[in-house]
Amino acid sequence: MIKETGMLDVGTHCYYCRQLDFLPFHCSQCNQDFCSSHRLRESHHCESLRVNKLDNSQKTVSSMVNNHGKFFQSLLPAKASERIRESTKLSSPSSSIPNSNTIKSSLNKSSLDKLLKFFNRHKTKTFSSSSSSSSNNLSQKLSLQNLSKGDTKIPVQNRIYIYCYVLDVDRNVEEPEPIYINKIWPVGRVIDYLASQLGIKNLNLKADPNMRLFLYKALNSNNNQQLVELNPNDRVVDKIFTLDTLYLIRGEIKK
């Protein structure tokens, strides 16, 4: 065997690059000697690293198998019926409106008839204005801003411009009232504010739900318009946007 040392038998050749080094480093993991440039396990690609990596991979695969096969089942395509059901949920209009309550029935038939007649009388106008192209949105916003009234103390940058109908026992607002609200308010404060601005008696501190005011928003879904109740605890910034149409209605509408 040819010796790798010099005439004085000084120094050792690096196992990785074969360079002669007079102060070699010995790796206890692979039991080889290396120069200063390859003294780290990562720099000389130590065999122990590969073994550890292989062991970790085997442990990972083992844990996947031991998990009742759930990991591999998740990689398989779902059954056709399951895919259709999930697709239906995602495409359902109600899935895009979490925690919203759509009108289904009313306190009594006369109140419901009154509401439906009022709503149907104005839905065409509301739908046509809300479904207009984006090219007209800017002009509509400018027009609404010029017509809207409200508390001048509300900062301009916080104003949300809306249309509001009122359905009350003694008074109905047949034409939408252009008005602006504050985007940082909760919906409950908007109800009090609209009642004050529009001259509607506010009895919301009473326990009788028949006399309290509720706020609804008109939404368009699949070319059909519906009213959705706004929770008093919701924030305007999350639920109400400029050009929206709101309905201030007296009396609780059961769901």
C-alpha positions as CSV (number, residue, x, y, z in Angstrom):
1,M,0.0,0.0,0.0
2,I,1.3,3.5,-0.9
3,K,1.5,5.8,2.1
4,E,-0.3,9.1,1.8
5,T,2.1,10.9,4.1
6,G,5.3,12.7,3.2
7,M,8.9,11.6,3.8
8,L,8.7,12.7,7.4
9,D,5.4,11.1,7.9
10,V,3.8,14.4,8.9
11,G,0.1,15.4,8.2
12,T,-2.9,13.5,6.8
13,H,-4.7,13.7,3.5
14,C,-8.3,14.9,3.7
15,Y,-10.7,12.0,3.1
16,Y,-13.0,14.3,1.1
17,C,-10.6,16.4,-1.1
18,R,-7.3,14.5,-0.6
19,Q,-5.5,17.7,0.4
20,L,-2.6,17.3,2.8
21,D,-3.4,18.9,6.1
22,F,-1.0,19.1,9.0
23,L,-3.8,19.7,11.6
24,P,-6.5,17.3,10.4
25,F,-9.9,17.0,12.1
26,H,-11.2,13.5,12.9
27,C,-15.0,12.9,12.6
28,S,-16.2,10.4,15.2
29,Q,-19.4,9.8,13.2
30,C,-17.8,8.4,10.1
31,N,-14.4,7.7,11.6
32,Q,-12.5,9.7,8.9
33,D,-10.0,12.6,8.9
34,F,-10.7,15.9,7.1
35,C,-9.0,19.2,6.4
36,S,-10.3,22.5,8.0
37,S,-12.5,23.2,5.0
38,H,-14.4,19.9,5.4
39,R,-14.3,19.4,9.1
40,L,-18.1,19.8,9.5
41,R,-20.4,16.9,8.8
42,E,-22.4,19.0,6.3
43,S,-19.2,20.0,4.4
44,H,-18.0,16.5,3.9
45,H,-21.5,15.0,3.5
46,C,-21.0,12.7,6.4
47,E,-22.6,9.2,6.1
48,S,-24.3,9.7,9.5
49,L,-26.4,12.5,8.0
50,R,-27.8,10.2,5.3
51,V,-28.5,7.5,7.9
52,N,-30.4,9.9,10.1
53,K,-32.4,11.3,7.2
54,L,-33.3,7.8,6.2
55,D,-34.4,6.9,9.7
56,N,-36.6,10.1,9.9
57,S,-38.2,9.3,6.6
58,Q,-39.0,5.8,7.7
59,K,-40.5,7.1,11.0
60,T,-42.7,9.6,9.0
61,V,-44.0,6.9,6.7
62,S,-44.6,4.7,9.7
63,S,-46.7,7.4,11.4
64,M,-48.7,8.0,8.3
65,V,-49.5,4.3,8.0
66,N,-50.3,4.0,11.7
67,N,-52.8,6.9,11.5
68,H,-55.4,4.4,10.2
69,G,-54.5,5.2,6.7
70,K,-56.1,8.7,6.9
71,F,-53.1,10.4,5.3
72,F,-53.2,8.2,2.2
73,Q,-56.9,8.4,2.0
74,S,-56.7,12.2,1.9
75,L,-54.6,11.9,-1.3
76,L,-57.2,9.9,-3.1
77,P,-60.0,11.6,-5.0
78,A,-63.3,11.9,-3.2
79,K,-66.3,9.9,-4.3
80,A,-68.5,11.5,-6.9
81,S,-71.4,12.1,-4.5
82,E,-69.1,13.8,-2.0
83,R,-67.6,16.0,-4.6
84,I,-71.0,17.1,-5.8
85,R,-72.2,17.8,-2.2
86,E,-69.1,19.9,-1.5
87,S,-69.5,21.8,-4.7
88,T,-73.1,22.5,-3.9
89,K,-72.1,23.9,-0.5
90,L,-69.5,26.2,-2.0
91,S,-71.8,27.5,-4.7
92,S,-74.7,28.0,-2.4
93,P,-75.5,31.7,-1.9
94,S,-76.0,31.3,1.8
95,S,-72.4,29.9,2.2
96,S,-71.0,33.3,1.2
97,I,-73.1,35.1,3.8
98,P,-72.2,33.6,7.2
99,N,-74.3,34.4,10.2
100,S,-76.9,36.2,8.2
101,N,-80.6,35.6,8.7
102,T,-82.8,35.6,5.5
103,I,-86.5,36.4,5.9
104,K,-88.7,33.4,5.8
105,S,-91.8,34.3,7.7
106,S,-93.3,37.2,9.7
107,L,-95.0,37.9,13.0
108,N,-98.4,37.8,11.4
109,K,-99.8,37.6,7.9
110,S,-100.8,41.3,7.7
111,S,-97.3,42.4,8.6
112,L,-95.8,40.0,6.1
113,D,-98.1,41.1,3.3
114,K,-97.3,44.7,4.0
115,L,-93.6,44.0,3.9
116,L,-93.7,41.9,0.7
117,K,-95.8,44.5,-1.1
118,F,-93.4,47.2,-0.1
119,F,-90.4,45.2,-1.0
120,N,-91.7,44.0,-4.4
121,R,-92.7,47.6,-5.2
122,H,-89.1,48.7,-4.9
123,K,-87.0,45.6,-5.7
124,T,-86.8,46.3,-9.5
125,K,-85.4,49.8,-8.9
126,T,-83.0,48.5,-6.2
127,F,-81.9,45.6,-8.3
128,S,-81.3,47.6,-11.5
129,S,-79.2,50.2,-9.6
130,S,-77.1,47.6,-7.7
131,S,-76.5,45.5,-10.7
132,S,-75.2,48.3,-13.0
133,S,-71.8,47.9,-14.6
134,S,-68.7,49.1,-12.9
135,S,-68.3,51.9,-15.4
136,N,-71.4,53.5,-13.9
137,N,-70.4,53.0,-10.3
138,L,-68.3,56.0,-10.1
139,S,-71.0,58.4,-11.3
140,Q,-73.5,56.7,-9.0
141,K,-71.2,57.2,-6.0
142,L,-70.7,60.8,-6.9
143,S,-74.4,61.4,-7.3
144,L,-75.2,59.7,-4.0
145,Q,-72.5,61.6,-2.2
146,N,-74.0,64.9,-3.4
147,L,-77.5,63.9,-2.3
148,S,-76.8,62.2,1.0
149,K,-77.4,63.9,4.3
150,G,-76.1,63.0,7.7
151,D,-74.1,64.1,10.7
152,T,-71.4,66.5,9.5
153,K,-69.2,65.4,12.5
154,I,-68.6,62.1,10.7
155,P,-65.1,62.4,9.0
156,V,-65.3,62.3,5.3
157,Q,-62.9,59.4,5.0
158,N,-65.2,57.3,7.3
159,R,-68.4,57.9,5.4
160,I,-70.3,55.1,3.8
161,Y,-73.1,56.3,1.5
162,I,-76.3,54.2,1.3
163,Y,-79.9,54.3,0.4
164,C,-82.4,53.6,3.2
165,Y,-86.1,52.7,3.0
166,V,-88.3,52.8,6.1
167,L,-91.2,50.4,6.9
168,D,-93.0,51.6,10.1
169,V,-96.4,51.3,11.5
170,D,-97.3,54.9,10.9
171,R,-94.9,55.9,8.2
172,N,-93.3,54.3,5.1
173,V,-90.5,56.0,3.1
174,E,-91.6,55.2,-0.4
175,E,-88.5,56.7,-1.9
176,P,-85.0,55.7,-0.7
177,E,-83.3,58.2,1.6
178,P,-79.7,58.9,0.6
179,I,-77.7,59.1,3.8
180,Y,-74.2,58.5,5.0
181,I,-73.1,56.5,8.1
182,N,-69.8,56.0,9.9
183,K,-67.8,52.8,8.8
184,I,-66.4,52.3,12.3
185,W,-69.8,52.1,14.0
186,P,-71.5,48.8,15.0
187,V,-74.8,48.1,13.2
188,G,-76.7,48.8,16.5
189,R,-75.6,52.4,16.5
190,V,-76.5,52.7,12.8
191,I,-80.1,51.8,13.7
192,D,-80.3,54.5,16.3
193,Y,-78.6,57.0,13.9
194,L,-81.0,56.2,11.0
195,A,-84.0,56.5,13.3
196,S,-82.8,59.9,14.5
197,Q,-81.9,61.2,11.0
198,L,-85.1,60.0,9.4
199,G,-87.5,61.1,12.2
200,I,-88.5,57.5,13.2
201,K,-89.5,56.9,16.9
202,N,-86.9,54.6,18.4
203,L,-88.3,52.2,21.0
204,N,-85.4,49.7,20.9
205,L,-84.9,49.9,24.7
206,K,-88.3,48.3,25.1
207,A,-88.5,44.5,25.6
208,D,-91.3,44.1,23.1
209,P,-89.7,43.0,19.8
210,N,-92.8,44.1,17.9
211,M,-91.9,47.7,18.6
212,R,-88.2,47.6,18.0
213,L,-86.4,48.6,14.9
214,F,-84.4,46.1,12.8
215,L,-82.0,46.7,9.9
216,Y,-82.0,44.6,6.7
217,K,-79.7,44.7,3.7
218,A,-80.8,44.0,0.1
219,L,-78.7,41.3,-1.5
220,N,-78.8,40.0,-5.1
221,S,-78.2,36.3,-5.6
222,N,-78.8,34.4,-8.8
223,N,-80.9,37.3,-10.2
224,N,-83.1,37.1,-7.1
225,Q,-83.1,39.8,-4.4
226,Q,-83.5,39.0,-0.8
227,L,-83.4,40.8,2.5
228,V,-80.8,39.8,5.1
229,E,-80.9,40.9,8.7
230,L,-77.9,42.7,10.0
231,N,-76.8,41.8,13.5
232,P,-76.5,44.8,15.8
233,N,-73.1,43.6,17.0
234,D,-71.7,43.5,13.4
235,R,-69.4,46.3,12.2
236,V,-70.4,48.6,9.3
237,V,-66.9,48.2,7.8
238,D,-67.6,44.4,7.4
239,K,-71.2,44.4,6.3
240,I,-72.3,47.7,4.7
241,F,-70.7,49.3,1.6
242,T,-71.3,52.4,-0.4
243,L,-74.3,52.1,-2.8
244,D,-75.9,49.4,-0.6
245,T,-79.7,49.6,0.0
246,L,-80.9,49.2,3.6
247,Y,-84.4,48.7,5.0
248,L,-85.2,50.0,8.5
249,I,-88.2,47.9,9.6
250,R,-90.2,48.1,12.8
251,G,-91.1,44.7,14.3
252,E,-89.2,41.5,14.6
253,I,-89.3,39.2,11.6
254,K,-89.2,35.6,12.6
255,K,-86.8,33.3,10.8
